[in-house]
Amino acid sequence: MYTISFAVAVLALLGIGIFFAWKSKLFDRNYITIAVVGPINGVSKRGNAIWNGVSLCIDEINEQGGIDGRQIKLLAFDDGDDRRLAIQKAEEIAENREINLVLGNNLSSTSIAAGRIYKKKGIPAITASASSVSVTKNNEWFFRVSSNTAFSGKYIANFMAKNLKTKKASILFDKNSVGSSLSRNFESQANNLGIEIVKKWSFDSEKIKTDGNASKLDVEIQKVVSEVLSTQDPGMIFLSMLNSESVKVLKYLRSSGIKHQVFIGDEFSAESFRMFQEFPKERAILGYYSNGVYAVTPFLTDVANKEAKVFIKKYKEKYGVEPSWHAASYYDAALAAVKAIRNAEIVDITKTKLSRLLIKKALQNIDNHEKSIEGVTKRIY
């Protein structure tokens, strides 16, 4: 009887072991979930570009078998580029135990607001468009694959001094997180390079929008433009603001007869320049508003690398249009997400807290050229 009892006990223990191993596989999902958040509503051109860029990358990964046999599922969240809605969506994302990582938000203002939730709840996020230094500062859960305002401000000052031989410049900036940081870094580097800062003007778009009086923004911009007009020689005019405001400022500058060269600090693409086509004078005289304007962009199809050329071809085949810099940058963000998830070596994806932590650590570990990713916009690390 002792021998039989011992044999039964051994079999029972083996059965328990087999059950727990089977249970682990049973309840371990066969997919990974990534949230994509921004103006993802089917109407916004930027929202469409963000979604399309991410989708193209993830479709390619899934066709190759996914990550360790798991397919990747995307969930869209529309924050409307609105801070309050971004907070609400961040809460929804963080509370969804299936979501392992976030791609977004689009704007710096929405990213900063949502980032507090991501940090508190412990979920990693990657933005490819929010440029304010404040997005990732003191937030180890937020990452970016795009340049920040500190880099851009200094880069533009260097370009002005060394390439354009600029001696004088004036700054027109928005007091929001992007405009103030960009202008501050530009001014600091311009001073170092001997560029004389003639004048500075500002407005506060966030305060005006919060007050709910959108028409007041146009009034404030016109007021600032009139002050520019009264300045005898402002030099090159540096616009430190989001490009939606840059378009308005340029409209009033050119309509007021100000033909000085202008440098736009925020990423300005072909899509942004097409905004001028809404104005009759631009349709009548091509370049009426945009002649003499310099701008920065993280992605140009004309100087694309090998990876980018493949991306452009696939994007055009799938969506029928040229990819914007938002599409290219978020394709790169998706590549970074995939590499981090793969490197995290997650055993049980259903252990949400641990999975998110492992992905965060894997992202932090992509920290030098040797570990970098060859993206379509640049090497990412």
C-alpha positions as CSV (number, residue, x, y, z in Angstrom):
1,M,0.0,0.0,0.0
2,Y,2.9,2.4,0.8
3,T,4.4,1.9,-2.7
4,I,1.1,2.5,-4.4
5,S,0.4,5.6,-2.2
6,F,3.8,7.0,-3.0
7,A,3.3,6.4,-6.7
8,V,-0.1,8.1,-6.6
9,A,1.5,11.1,-4.8
10,V,4.2,11.4,-7.4
11,L,1.7,11.2,-10.2
12,A,-0.5,13.8,-8.5
13,L,2.5,16.2,-8.1
14,L,3.4,15.7,-11.8
15,G,-0.2,16.4,-12.7
16,I,-0.2,19.6,-10.7
17,G,3.1,20.7,-12.5
18,I,1.7,19.8,-15.9
19,F,-1.6,21.7,-15.0
20,F,0.2,24.9,-14.0
21,A,2.4,24.8,-17.1
22,W,-0.7,24.2,-19.2
23,K,-2.6,26.9,-17.3
24,S,0.2,29.4,-17.9
25,K,0.0,28.8,-21.7
26,L,-3.8,28.8,-21.6
27,F,-4.1,32.2,-20.0
28,D,-1.1,33.8,-21.7
29,R,-2.5,35.8,-24.6
30,N,-1.2,35.1,-28.1
31,Y,-1.1,38.8,-29.0
32,I,0.5,42.0,-27.8
33,T,-1.5,45.2,-27.6
34,I,-0.3,48.7,-28.4
35,A,-2.4,51.9,-28.0
36,V,-2.1,54.6,-30.6
37,V,-3.3,58.0,-29.3
38,G,-3.6,61.3,-31.0
39,P,-6.2,62.9,-33.3
40,I,-7.1,59.5,-34.6
41,N,-10.6,60.2,-35.8
42,G,-10.5,59.5,-39.5
43,V,-10.8,63.2,-40.3
44,S,-7.5,64.7,-39.1
45,K,-4.8,64.5,-41.7
46,R,-2.1,64.2,-39.0
47,G,-4.1,61.6,-37.2
48,N,-4.5,59.6,-40.4
49,A,-0.7,59.8,-41.0
50,I,0.1,58.7,-37.5
51,W,-2.2,55.7,-37.7
52,N,-1.1,54.8,-41.2
53,G,2.6,55.0,-40.3
54,V,2.2,52.7,-37.3
55,S,-0.2,50.3,-39.1
56,L,2.2,49.8,-42.0
57,C,5.0,48.9,-39.7
58,I,3.0,46.6,-37.5
59,D,1.4,44.9,-40.5
60,E,4.9,44.1,-41.7
61,I,5.9,42.6,-38.4
62,N,2.7,40.5,-38.1
63,E,3.3,39.2,-41.6
64,Q,6.7,38.0,-40.5
65,G,5.2,36.1,-37.6
66,G,4.9,38.8,-35.0
67,I,7.1,38.8,-31.8
68,D,7.9,35.4,-30.4
69,G,4.9,34.0,-32.1
70,R,2.5,36.7,-30.8
71,Q,0.7,39.0,-33.2
72,I,0.5,42.7,-32.4
73,K,-2.9,44.3,-32.1
74,L,-3.4,48.1,-32.4
75,L,-6.1,50.1,-30.5
76,A,-6.9,53.6,-31.5
77,F,-7.7,56.4,-29.0
78,D,-8.8,59.8,-30.2
79,D,-7.6,62.6,-27.9
80,G,-8.5,65.3,-30.4
81,D,-5.2,67.1,-29.6
82,D,-7.0,68.3,-26.5
83,R,-5.3,68.2,-23.1
84,R,-8.4,67.3,-21.0
85,L,-9.4,64.6,-23.4
86,A,-5.8,63.4,-23.5
87,I,-5.9,62.9,-19.7
88,Q,-9.2,60.9,-20.0
89,K,-7.8,58.7,-22.7
90,A,-4.6,58.1,-20.8
91,E,-6.6,56.9,-17.9
92,E,-8.5,54.5,-20.2
93,I,-5.3,53.2,-21.7
94,A,-3.6,52.7,-18.3
95,E,-6.5,50.8,-16.9
96,N,-6.8,48.5,-19.8
97,R,-4.7,45.5,-18.7
98,E,-4.2,44.3,-22.3
99,I,-2.3,47.4,-23.4
100,N,1.5,47.0,-23.0
101,L,2.7,50.2,-24.6
102,V,1.5,53.6,-26.0
103,L,2.5,55.3,-29.2
104,G,1.6,59.1,-29.0
105,N,0.5,61.7,-28.0
106,N,0.8,64.1,-31.0
107,L,1.2,67.5,-29.3
108,S,3.5,68.5,-26.5
109,S,0.6,69.8,-24.5
110,T,-1.3,66.6,-24.7
111,S,1.8,64.5,-24.1
112,I,2.7,66.4,-20.9
113,A,-0.8,66.0,-19.6
114,A,-1.1,62.3,-20.5
115,G,2.5,61.7,-19.4
116,R,1.6,62.3,-15.7
117,I,-0.9,59.4,-16.0
118,Y,1.6,57.1,-17.8
119,K,4.2,57.8,-15.1
120,K,1.7,57.3,-12.2
121,K,0.3,54.1,-13.7
122,G,3.6,52.7,-15.0
123,I,3.0,52.3,-18.8
124,P,5.7,53.2,-21.3
125,A,4.9,55.7,-24.1
126,I,6.8,56.8,-27.2
127,T,6.0,60.0,-29.0
128,A,7.3,60.9,-32.5
129,S,6.0,64.4,-32.7
130,A,5.9,66.1,-29.3
131,S,9.0,68.3,-29.2
132,S,8.9,70.0,-25.8
133,V,11.7,69.1,-23.4
134,S,9.1,68.9,-20.7
135,V,7.5,65.8,-22.3
136,T,10.3,63.4,-21.2
137,K,11.9,65.5,-18.4
138,N,11.6,63.8,-15.0
139,N,9.4,61.1,-16.6
140,E,11.3,57.8,-17.1
141,W,8.2,56.2,-18.7
142,F,8.0,58.6,-21.7
143,F,10.4,58.3,-24.7
144,R,10.7,60.0,-28.0
145,V,12.1,59.2,-31.5
146,S,12.1,62.9,-32.6
147,S,14.3,65.9,-31.7
148,N,13.3,68.1,-28.8
149,T,13.1,71.9,-28.6
150,A,16.6,72.2,-27.0
151,F,18.2,70.5,-30.0
152,S,16.1,72.3,-32.6
153,G,16.6,75.8,-31.2
154,K,20.4,75.4,-31.1
155,Y,20.4,73.7,-34.6
156,I,18.5,76.6,-36.2
157,A,20.7,79.2,-34.6
158,N,23.8,77.4,-36.0
159,F,22.2,77.1,-39.4
160,M,21.3,80.8,-39.5
161,A,24.9,81.9,-38.4
162,K,26.9,79.4,-40.5
163,N,24.8,78.8,-43.6
164,L,22.7,82.0,-43.9
165,K,25.3,84.3,-42.4
166,T,22.6,86.0,-40.3
167,K,23.7,89.0,-38.3
168,K,20.4,90.1,-36.8
169,A,17.3,88.3,-35.8
170,S,14.0,88.9,-33.9
171,I,12.0,86.3,-32.1
172,L,8.2,86.0,-32.2
173,F,7.1,83.2,-29.9
174,D,4.2,81.5,-28.3
175,K,4.4,81.2,-24.5
176,N,3.4,77.5,-24.5
177,S,5.9,74.8,-23.6
178,V,7.1,74.4,-27.2
179,G,7.4,78.0,-28.1
180,S,9.1,79.2,-24.9
181,S,11.6,76.4,-24.8
182,L,12.4,76.6,-28.5
183,S,12.9,80.4,-28.3
184,R,15.0,80.2,-25.2
185,N,17.4,77.7,-26.7
186,F,17.6,79.5,-30.0
187,E,18.3,82.9,-28.3
188,S,21.0,81.3,-26.1
189,Q,22.9,79.8,-29.0
190,A,22.3,82.9,-31.2
191,N,24.0,85.0,-28.5
192,N,26.9,82.5,-28.4
193,L,27.3,82.8,-32.2
194,G,27.2,86.6,-32.3
195,I,23.7,87.0,-33.8
196,E,22.1,90.2,-32.5
197,I,18.6,89.7,-31.1
198,V,16.9,92.9,-32.0
199,K,13.4,92.3,-30.6
200,K,11.2,89.7,-28.9
201,W,7.4,89.5,-29.1
202,S,5.1,86.9,-27.7
203,F,1.5,85.8,-27.3
204,D,-0.1,83.0,-25.2
205,S,-2.2,80.7,-27.4
206,E,-3.0,78.3,-24.6
207,K,-4.4,80.9,-22.3
208,I,-6.5,82.4,-25.1
209,K,-7.8,78.9,-26.2
210,T,-8.6,78.0,-22.5
211,D,-10.6,81.2,-22.2
212,G,-12.7,79.9,-25.1
213,N,-12.2,82.9,-27.3
214,A,-10.5,81.6,-30.5
215,S,-11.0,84.9,-32.4
216,K,-8.9,86.7,-29.8
217,L,-5.8,84.8,-31.0
218,D,-6.1,86.4,-34.4
219,V,-6.4,89.8,-32.7
220,E,-3.3,89.1,-30.5
221,I,-1.3,87.9,-33.6
222,Q,-2.3,91.0,-35.6
223,K,-1.2,93.2,-32.6
224,V,2.2,91.5,-32.5
225,V,2.6,91.8,-36.3
226,S,1.9,95.6,-36.1
227,E,4.8,95.9,-33.6
228,V,7.0,94.0,-36.0
229,L,6.0,96.4,-38.7
230,S,7.0,99.4,-36.6
231,T,10.5,97.9,-36.1
232,Q,13.0,99.5,-38.6
233,D,15.2,96.4,-39.1
234,P,14.1,93.3,-37.3
235,G,16.5,91.1,-39.2
236,M,15.5,87.5,-39.9
237,I,12.3,86.7,-38.0
238,F,12.3,83.5,-36.0
239,L,8.8,82.0,-35.4
240,S,8.9,79.9,-32.3
241,M,5.5,78.3,-32.1
242,L,3.4,75.4,-33.5
243,N,3.0,75.5,-37.3
244,S,-0.7,76.1,-37.1
245,E,0.1,79.5,-35.5
246,S,3.0,80.0,-37.8
247,V,0.7,79.9,-40.8
248,K,-1.5,82.7,-39.2
249,V,1.5,84.8,-38.4
250,L,3.0,84.5,-41.9
251,K,-0.3,85.4,-43.4
252,Y,-0.5,88.7,-41.4
253,L,3.3,89.4,-41.9
254,R,3.1,89.1,-45.7
255,S,-0.3,90.8,-45.9
256,S,1.2,93.8,-44.0
257,G,4.0,94.1,-46.5
258,I,6.7,92.6,-44.3
259,K,9.0,90.7,-46.7
260,H,11.9,89.9,-44.3
261,Q,13.2,86.3,-44.3
262,V,11.4,84.1,-41.8
263,F,12.6,80.9,-40.1
264,I,9.9,78.6,-38.7
265,G,11.1,76.7,-35.7
266,D,8.5,73.9,-35.5
267,E,8.5,71.0,-38.0
268,F,7.0,72.4,-41.2
269,S,6.2,70.0,-44.0
270,A,4.9,70.2,-47.6
271,E,1.5,69.6,-46.0
272,S,2.0,72.7,-43.8
273,F,2.9,74.8,-46.8
274,R,-0.2,73.6,-48.6
275,M,-2.2,75.4,-45.9
276,F,-1.4,78.7,-47.7
277,Q,-3.4,77.5,-50.7
278,E,-6.6,78.4,-48.7
279,F,-5.7,82.0,-49.1
280,P,-6.7,83.8,-52.4
281,K,-3.4,85.7,-52.7
282,E,-1.4,82.5,-52.6
283,R,-3.6,80.9,-55.3
284,A,-3.1,84.0,-57.4
285,I,0.6,84.4,-56.8
286,L,2.4,81.2,-55.9
287,G,4.8,81.8,-53.1
288,Y,3.1,85.0,-52.0
289,Y,3.3,83.9,-48.3
290,S,6.0,81.3,-48.4
291,N,8.8,82.9,-50.4
292,G,11.8,83.7,-48.2
293,V,10.7,81.2,-45.6
294,Y,13.0,78.6,-44.1
295,A,11.7,75.6,-42.1
296,V,12.9,72.4,-40.5
297,T,11.4,68.9,-41.1
298,P,12.5,65.5,-39.8
299,F,11.7,63.8,-43.1
300,L,12.3,64.7,-46.7
301,T,11.5,62.2,-49.5
302,D,14.1,63.8,-51.8
303,V,17.0,62.8,-49.6
304,A,15.6,59.6,-48.2
305,N,17.9,56.7,-47.2
306,K,17.6,53.1,-48.5
307,E,15.1,52.2,-45.7
308,A,13.1,55.3,-46.3
309,K,12.8,54.7,-50.0
310,V,11.3,51.2,-49.4
311,F,9.0,52.8,-46.8
312,I,7.8,55.5,-49.2
313,K,7.1,52.9,-52.0
314,K,5.1,50.7,-49.6
315,Y,3.2,53.6,-48.1
316,K,2.2,55.0,-51.5
317,E,1.1,51.5,-52.7
318,K,-1.1,51.0,-49.6
319,Y,-2.5,54.5,-49.0
320,G,-2.2,56.2,-52.4
321,V,-0.4,59.3,-51.1
322,E,3.1,60.4,-50.2
323,P,4.0,59.9,-46.5
324,S,4.2,63.0,-44.4
325,W,6.8,63.4,-41.7
326,H,4.2,62.3,-39.1
327,A,3.7,59.0,-41.0
328,A,7.5,58.4,-41.3
329,S,8.2,59.4,-37.7
330,Y,5.5,57.1,-36.2
331,Y,6.6,54.3,-38.4
332,D,10.0,54.7,-36.6
333,A,8.2,54.9,-33.3
334,A,6.6,51.5,-34.1
335,L,10.0,50.1,-35.0
336,A,11.3,51.2,-31.6
337,A,8.3,49.7,-29.9
338,V,8.8,46.3,-31.6
339,K,12.5,46.2,-30.8
340,A,11.8,47.0,-27.1
341,I,9.1,44.4,-26.8
342,R,11.3,41.8,-28.5
343,N,14.2,42.6,-26.2
344,A,12.0,42.5,-23.1
345,E,11.7,38.8,-23.5
346,I,8.3,38.7,-21.9
347,V,7.3,35.2,-20.8
348,D,3.7,35.9,-19.7
349,I,2.1,38.9,-21.4
350,T,-0.9,38.8,-19.1
351,K,1.3,40.0,-16.2
352,T,0.6,43.6,-17.2
353,K,2.6,45.5,-14.6
354,L,5.7,43.3,-15.2
355,S,5.4,43.4,-18.9
356,R,5.2,47.2,-19.0
357,L,8.2,47.4,-16.7
358,L,10.3,45.1,-18.9
359,I,9.4,47.1,-22.0
360,K,10.3,50.3,-20.3
361,K,13.7,48.9,-19.3
362,A,14.2,47.6,-22.8
363,L,13.6,51.1,-24.2
364,Q,16.0,52.6,-21.8
365,N,18.6,50.1,-23.0
366,I,18.5,51.4,-26.6
367,D,21.0,54.0,-25.6
368,N,23.9,54.0,-28.0
369,H,24.7,53.7,-31.7
370,E,25.5,50.0,-31.4
371,K,22.0,49.3,-30.1
372,S,20.3,51.7,-32.4
373,I,17.5,51.1,-34.9
374,E,17.9,52.0,-38.5
375,G,14.7,54.0,-39.0
376,V,13.4,55.8,-42.1
377,T,14.0,59.2,-40.6
378,K,17.4,58.5,-38.8
379,R,19.1,56.0,-36.5
380,I,17.1,55.8,-33.3
381,Y,18.6,55.5,-29.8
